[in-house]
Amino acid sequence: GALIHRRSLDSESNFSFGEGGAGTWSDGKLTTRIGRNGGPVRHVLETLVKYGAPNRILVDGAPHLGTDNLIRLCMNMRQGLEAMGGEIHFGSRVSKFIVDGGSVKSVEVEMQEQSGESTATRTFHGDCGVVLATGHSARDVYYNLHDSGVTLEPKSFACGFRIEHPQSFINEKQYGRDWGPRALTKKA
């Protein structure tokens, strides 16, 4: 891309945005309720497999998509949504919500041309639902919602953390006690 090959930083693009966004650069571990993978959790895992995730995530105790699979998986999901009539607009930004009676009636979207030189505003009218999958750096979306009269409230509780493990531990969990130490990786 532009950042890696041409050293060109675009504040509206690069690693944190687009198909997969920052998540594409994670290692693909899935956090599930192991031991309770029935119902909705199982449905999510089966859906991921349908779009290209490895079949082993259905049986592994610590399911892992794999970094190399994430870009293809995101692309397959996008193509699946488009095949069902969904629209995905890259290089776009919501500029205004038109709200009336507590419902979104239309959404104005600034859409950048492929050349990246100009933008045009397109209005989507609300005879269907609006899905806000805001992802990274969405502060402007929340300002727009507030300015449009939508009541916003904070979550009652949120917590997140990251735990890193030695490669030998990951190899053993991924390949088992016999094969884990023999796994060929670039990390010690």
Disulfide bonds with the S-S distance in Angstrom:
none
